[in-house]
Amino acid sequence: MNEPTEAHIEEMNRRGRELVDELLALLAPVGRDTALLSAMQILVSRAGVEPQELLDAITSLVSHNLCAGAPIRLIVARPDADPPAPDGTRH
C-alpha cells in the first residue's frame, strides 16, 4: 500500500473530526466522557492495530496533549499485580 499524502492525511483528519463531532452530538445526553470513550472504542476496534501500537499511540496523545510533549510511559497492569518498584518499573 502506498503511503498517504499530506492532503490525504488532512482529509482523513477532517473527516475524523466531523464523525467524532457527530458522535459527540448524538451521545451528549449520556455525557461527554462516555461519548469520548465510545468514539475511542470505535476507532480502536476499526484500526486493526496491535496492542503495543495502540499503547504507543495513546502514550503519544497523552504526552502531546496533557504533558506538553514531555516523554512519558504508560503501563497496563492488572489490579492484583505487584506494586511498582521504587524506580517505577513493574514486571
Stockholm file with secondary structure:
# STOCKHOLM 1.0

chainA/1-91         MNEPTEAHIEEMNRRGRELVDELLALLAPVGRDTALLSAMQILVSRAGVEPQELLDAITSLVSHNLCAGAPIRLIVARPDADPPAPDGTRH
#=GR chainA/1-91 SS CCCCCHHHHHHHHHHHHHHHHHHHHHHTTTCHHHHHHHHHHHHHHHHCCCHHHHHHHHHHHHHHHHSTTCCCCCCCCCTTSCCCCTTSCCC
#=GC SS_cons        CCCCCHHHHHHHHHHHHHHHHHHHHHHTTTCHHHHHHHHHHHHHHHHCCCHHHHHHHHHHHHHHHHSTTCCCCCCCCCTTSCCCCTTSCCC
//
